[in-house]
Amino acid sequence: MGPSAPEWGVAIAMPDERRIIMQGRSASSEAGDPIRVFRHELAHLALHERLNGFPPRWFDEGYASYSAGEWGREEVLSTSMALAMRRIPSLDSLDIEFHSGSGRASAAYALAYRAVSDIARLDAERGLTLFLRYWEEEGDMERAFRAAYGTTLQDFERRWKERTIRRYGVVALVADFTLVIGLFMLLVLPMYLTRKKRDRRRLAALVAADEASERAARESALEELLRDLPSSSSTDTPPRAPPAAPSP
C-alpha cells in the first residue's frame, strides 16, 4: 500500500485515488491467489475511507491481511530467527521492516497480521467492530482502543509480544536448530566420509605391513632351524672293508 511498491510486491493500493494496481497474468506463482490479493487491497481502501486518514502502517497491513483471510501469514514466524532469539520488534518499528527486503517484510506482515488478529480476539463477540467505530468517532487510535477493550495499546503490545514469543519462539528455535544441523551435516559429512575412507586405506596398509612382517619372521625362523641341523657327513656310518679272500 502506498505511492510506490517494492520490486517483490504483487499489488498496490492508492487510497487517495481509490485505485488498485495488480500484477496481471504474467505474474509468477509467488504472487498468490489473485482474489485474496484483491481483497487485501480493497481492505486498505475501505479502512482509509472509514478512518479518513492514515492509520499506522502495522495496523493497515495487519487489518488488510486479517480481512483477506491470509492465515498463512503466520507460517513465516515458525522459522523466524528473531523469535528464536526471543527478540521481537515493537509495533511502531514494523513500519521500517516493510521496506527492508522481502524476507524481513514477510516477517513484518506476519507480525502485523498476528497483532490485529489478537486485537480482534479481545472481544470475542464483536471483534474489531467497536474499536473501529470509536476510532472513526474519536479520531484517535489510543482512546478508541481503551474505550473498546478497557486497556491501553502499550499494555496490549507487551502481552502480545509475550504471547507471540511463547507461541512461536520454541518452534522457531527448533526449526533454526534443525537448519543449522542440516547445514553442519552438509559441510561436515563429506569431510567425515573422506577421512573415514582414508582411515580404511591406512588400516589396510597397516594390516598388510603386519602380515608381511609376520611372514618374514616365519621365514627367518625356518632358515635358522635349517641352519642348526647336523650335516649328513658327520652322521653316516663309514663303509666296512670287504672280507679277505681265502688262502689256497
C-alpha positions as CSV (number, residue, x, y, z in Angstrom):
1,M,0.0,0.0,0.0
2,G,1.3,3.5,-0.8
3,P,2.5,5.6,-3.7
4,S,5.1,3.0,-4.8
5,A,5.7,-0.7,-4.4
6,P,8.9,-2.7,-4.0
7,E,10.0,-4.9,-6.8
8,W,8.8,-8.0,-4.9
9,G,5.3,-6.6,-4.4
10,V,2.3,-8.1,-6.3
11,A,-0.2,-5.2,-5.9
12,I,-0.6,-1.7,-4.7
13,A,-3.5,0.3,-3.3
14,M,-3.7,4.1,-3.6
15,P,-6.4,5.3,-1.2
16,D,-6.3,8.9,-2.2
17,E,-7.2,7.9,-5.8
18,R,-9.3,4.9,-4.9
19,R,-7.2,2.9,-7.2
20,I,-5.7,-0.6,-7.1
21,I,-2.9,-1.9,-9.4
22,M,-2.2,-5.6,-9.5
23,Q,0.2,-7.8,-11.5
24,G,-1.5,-9.4,-14.5
25,R,-1.5,-12.9,-15.8
26,S,2.3,-12.7,-16.3
27,A,2.7,-12.7,-12.5
28,S,4.7,-15.7,-11.0
29,S,3.1,-18.3,-8.8
30,E,4.6,-16.4,-5.8
31,A,2.0,-13.7,-6.3
32,G,-0.6,-15.9,-4.6
33,D,-4.3,-16.1,-5.1
34,P,-5.4,-13.0,-7.1
35,I,-8.8,-12.9,-5.4
36,R,-7.2,-12.8,-1.9
37,V,-4.7,-10.2,-3.1
38,F,-7.6,-8.1,-4.4
39,R,-9.5,-8.4,-1.1
40,H,-6.3,-7.3,0.7
41,E,-6.0,-4.2,-1.4
42,L,-9.8,-3.4,-1.1
43,A,-9.4,-3.6,2.7
44,H,-6.8,-0.9,2.5
45,L,-9.2,1.4,0.6
46,A,-12.1,0.7,3.0
47,L,-10.1,1.3,6.1
48,H,-8.7,4.6,4.9
49,E,-12.1,5.8,3.7
50,R,-13.7,4.9,7.1
51,L,-10.9,6.5,9.2
52,N,-10.5,9.4,6.9
53,G,-6.8,9.3,7.3
54,F,-3.7,7.1,7.5
55,P,-3.6,4.5,10.3
56,P,-0.3,3.2,11.4
57,R,1.3,1.0,8.8
58,W,1.4,-2.1,11.0
59,F,-2.4,-1.8,11.6
60,D,-3.1,-1.0,8.0
61,E,-1.3,-4.1,6.7
62,G,-2.4,-6.3,9.6
63,Y,-6.0,-5.3,9.0
64,A,-5.8,-5.9,5.3
65,S,-4.3,-9.4,5.8
66,Y,-6.9,-10.2,8.5
67,S,-9.8,-9.1,6.3
68,A,-8.5,-11.1,3.4
69,G,-8.1,-14.2,5.5
70,E,-4.4,-14.5,4.9
71,W,-4.0,-17.1,7.7
72,G,-0.8,-18.5,6.1
73,R,1.0,-15.3,7.0
74,E,1.9,-16.7,10.4
75,E,3.8,-19.6,8.9
76,V,6.9,-17.4,8.4
77,L,7.0,-16.9,12.2
78,S,7.8,-20.6,12.7
79,T,11.2,-20.1,11.2
80,S,12.0,-16.5,12.4
81,M,15.5,-16.2,13.7
82,A,14.4,-13.1,15.7
83,L,11.7,-15.2,17.6
84,A,14.2,-18.0,18.1
85,M,16.4,-15.4,19.8
86,R,13.4,-14.2,21.7
87,R,13.6,-10.8,20.0
88,I,10.5,-9.1,18.5
89,P,10.2,-5.5,17.2
90,S,7.7,-3.0,18.6
91,L,4.6,-2.4,16.6
92,D,5.7,1.1,15.6
93,S,9.1,-0.2,14.4
94,L,7.4,-2.6,12.0
95,D,6.9,0.3,9.6
96,I,10.7,0.2,8.8
97,E,10.6,-3.6,8.3
98,F,8.0,-3.3,5.5
99,H,10.7,-1.6,3.4
100,S,13.7,-3.8,4.3
101,G,13.6,-6.5,1.7
102,S,11.2,-9.4,1.0
103,G,12.4,-11.6,3.9
104,R,12.1,-9.0,6.7
105,A,8.9,-7.6,5.1
106,S,7.3,-11.1,5.2
107,A,8.0,-11.3,8.9
108,A,6.6,-7.8,9.4
109,Y,3.4,-8.7,7.5
110,A,3.1,-11.8,9.7
111,L,3.6,-9.9,12.9
112,A,1.1,-7.2,11.8
113,Y,-1.5,-9.9,11.0
114,R,-0.8,-11.6,14.3
115,A,-1.3,-8.3,16.2
116,V,-4.6,-7.3,14.5
117,S,-6.0,-10.8,14.9
118,D,-5.0,-10.7,18.6
119,I,-6.8,-7.4,19.0
120,A,-9.9,-8.9,17.4
121,R,-9.8,-11.7,20.0
122,L,-10.0,-9.2,22.8
123,D,-13.8,-9.0,22.1
124,A,-15.0,-12.5,21.2
125,E,-18.4,-11.2,20.1
126,R,-17.7,-8.0,18.2
127,G,-14.0,-8.3,17.3
128,L,-12.9,-5.0,15.7
129,T,-16.3,-3.5,15.3
130,L,-16.5,-1.3,18.4
131,F,-12.8,-0.4,18.1
132,L,-13.1,0.9,14.5
133,R,-16.4,2.7,15.4
134,Y,-14.8,4.6,18.3
135,W,-11.7,5.3,16.2
136,E,-13.8,6.8,13.5
137,E,-15.7,8.9,16.0
138,E,-12.8,9.9,18.2
139,G,-10.2,10.2,15.5
140,D,-7.6,8.8,18.0
141,M,-6.4,5.2,18.0
142,E,-5.3,5.1,21.6
143,R,-8.6,6.5,23.0
144,A,-10.6,4.2,20.8
145,F,-8.6,1.2,22.0
146,R,-9.2,2.0,25.7
147,A,-12.9,2.6,25.1
148,A,-13.4,-0.7,23.1
149,Y,-11.2,-3.0,25.2
150,G,-10.6,-1.4,28.5
151,T,-6.8,-1.5,28.2
152,T,-4.1,0.6,26.6
153,L,-2.2,-0.2,23.4
154,Q,1.0,-0.2,25.4
155,D,-0.3,-2.9,27.7
156,F,-1.7,-4.9,24.8
157,E,1.7,-4.7,22.9
158,R,3.5,-6.0,26.0
159,R,1.2,-9.0,26.3
160,W,1.2,-9.5,22.5
161,K,4.9,-9.8,22.5
162,E,4.9,-12.3,25.3
163,R,2.2,-14.5,23.6
164,T,3.9,-14.4,20.2
165,I,7.3,-15.4,21.6
166,R,5.7,-18.1,23.8
167,R,3.8,-19.5,20.8
168,Y,6.4,-19.3,18.1
169,G,9.8,-18.9,19.8
170,V,10.3,-22.5,20.6
171,V,9.1,-23.6,17.2
172,A,11.4,-21.2,15.5
173,L,14.3,-22.3,17.7
174,V,13.8,-25.9,16.8
175,A,13.4,-25.0,13.1
176,D,16.6,-23.0,13.1
177,F,18.4,-25.6,15.1
178,T,17.4,-28.2,12.6
179,L,18.5,-26.0,9.8
180,V,21.9,-25.5,11.5
181,I,22.3,-29.2,12.0
182,G,21.4,-29.8,8.3
183,L,24.0,-27.2,7.2
184,F,26.5,-28.7,9.6
185,M,26.0,-32.2,8.2
186,L,26.1,-30.9,4.7
187,L,29.5,-29.3,5.3
188,V,31.0,-31.9,7.7
189,L,29.6,-35.2,6.3
190,P,31.8,-35.1,3.1
191,M,34.9,-34.4,5.2
192,Y,33.9,-37.2,7.6
193,L,33.4,-39.7,4.7
194,T,36.7,-38.7,3.2
195,R,38.6,-39.1,6.4
196,K,36.9,-42.5,7.1
197,K,37.9,-43.7,3.6
198,R,41.5,-42.5,4.3
199,D,41.5,-44.3,7.6
200,R,40.3,-47.5,6.0
201,R,43.1,-47.3,3.5
202,R,45.6,-46.6,6.2
203,L,44.3,-49.6,8.3
204,A,44.5,-51.9,5.3
205,A,48.1,-50.8,4.7
206,L,49.0,-51.4,8.4
207,V,47.4,-54.9,8.2
208,A,49.3,-55.7,5.1
209,A,52.5,-54.5,6.7
210,D,51.9,-56.7,9.8
211,E,51.2,-59.7,7.6
212,A,54.4,-59.1,5.6
213,S,56.4,-58.7,8.8
214,E,55.0,-61.9,10.3
215,R,55.7,-63.8,7.0
216,A,59.3,-62.5,7.0
217,A,59.7,-63.6,10.7
218,R,58.4,-67.1,10.0
219,E,60.8,-67.5,7.0
220,S,63.7,-66.2,9.1
221,A,62.9,-68.7,11.9
222,L,62.7,-71.6,9.4
223,E,66.1,-70.7,8.0
224,E,67.6,-70.6,11.4
225,L,66.2,-74.1,12.2
226,L,67.5,-75.5,8.9
227,R,70.9,-73.9,9.6
228,D,71.2,-75.6,13.0
229,L,70.5,-79.2,11.7
230,P,73.7,-81.5,11.7
231,S,75.2,-82.2,8.2
232,S,74.9,-85.7,6.6
233,S,78.7,-86.3,6.5
234,S,79.0,-86.4,10.3
235,T,76.2,-88.8,11.0
236,D,76.6,-91.5,8.3
237,T,78.4,-94.9,9.3
238,P,81.8,-95.3,7.5
239,P,81.8,-98.1,4.9
240,R,83.1,-101.6,6.0
241,A,86.1,-103.2,4.2
242,P,85.2,-106.3,2.0
243,P,86.2,-109.7,3.6
244,A,89.6,-111.1,2.6
245,A,89.7,-113.9,0.0
246,P,90.6,-117.4,1.5
247,S,94.2,-118.7,1.0
248,P,94.8,-121.7,-1.4
